[in-house]
Amino acid sequence: MKKILLIASLLLSLAGWSQQKKDWKEHREFYELVQLILHPAEYGDLNSVKDSAYLLVEKSIAWQSSPVPSRYKKTEQIRNGLKELTALCKELQEAVMQKKDDETISLLAIKTHNKFHAVTGRYML
């Protein structure tokens, strides 16, 4: 019985946490690109990164420029993290434009993805 209550409360808290994140439009839009562009790169498919890195730059700038919703308490950390995320997105786009080797592009895609999760996981909880 305790396990059922624990699982139910965990699911409810995750649903609430997920709903909070949906409320920040620019976060949601960037997250959608992460799924479409950066996740395939983790498995060696760099086509979406090479075709769409510029979108990551556009959406990271939009996210960085948007106001941090008041429910997030770590505003300074979020701002700094978004600044670093935007810099990584620009570095990734530059590597693509310069036709750097796949290993370089892959490593930058992974760094960008990890920074995204650092911002959303560490600062937005």
N, C-alpha and C positions, 0 to 999 in steps of 0.2 A: 504494500500500500504506500509506503514511504517513497519507493522508487517511482511509482506512478505520479504522486504529487510533485516530486522533484522534477520529473520529465515535463509534466504539464506546466510548472512554473517556469522552467527553462524555455520552453517553446513560447510561452506568452511574453517573456522578456525579450526574446529574440525577435518576435513579431513586432513588438513596440520599437525596438532598436532599428529594425529594418524600415519601419514606417517613418521614423525620424529622418533617416538618411534620404528617403524619397522626397522629403519636403524641400531639400536644397537642390533646386533644378540644375545648377551648373555641376554639382557633384554627380548627380544622376547621369547627366549627358556625358561626362568624362568617363564614368564607370562603364557605360554602354560601349564606348570606344575601347576601353581596356579589354572587354570581353571579345570584341571583334578583331582587334589589332594585336594586342600584346599576348593574349593567351595562346593563339596559334604559334607565335614565335617561340614559346617555351618548348614546343614540340618540333622545332626546326623549320616550320613554315614561315618564311620571312616575306612572302609575297604581299601580305596585307600591310606589313610594316613599310615595305618599300613603296607601296602604292598610296599609303594614307598617313604617313608620319606627320604631314602638315596639319591634318585634322587634330592630332594630339596637341600640337602647338596652339592651334586656335582655341580649342576647348580648355586647355590648361590656363591660357591667358584669361579667358572668360571666367573660369572658376576662381582664379587668383584675384580678379578684379571685383568679384561679387562680394557683397557683405556677408560676414560670418553670422549665421543665425544665432540669436541670443541664447539658445539652449546649450550651446557649446561653451564650456568654461575656459578652454585652453586656446583662446583666440590668438595669442602671440605665437604659440607653437604651430597652430594651423597655418597662420600667415607665412611663417618661415618655411614650413614644409611645402606649401604651395609654390613659394618662390623657387625652392630647390627643384620641385617637380617640373615647373615650367622650364628651368634651365636644362634639365635632363631631356625634356621633350625637344627643345631647340637643338641640343647636342645630337640627339638621335636623328632629327630631320637633316641636320648638316652632314652627318655621316652618310645618310641615304643619298643626298644631293651630290656628294663627292664620290659616290660609288665605292665606298669603303668595302673591305672584304666582309663576307657573311659572319665571320666570327666576331668582328668588331661590332657590327650591327646587332647581332644576337646579344652580346654582352650589354650593350647600351639599352636594348629593349628590356632585358632582365633587370637592370639597375632602375629603369624608369618604373617598371611594374612593382618592384620592391619598395620604391619611394612612395608610390600610390598607396600601397598597403600600410606603410609606416604612418602616413598622414591619416588615413581612414581608421586604422586600428589603434594607434597610440594616442592620437589627439582628439579624435571625434567620439570616443566612447564616453 
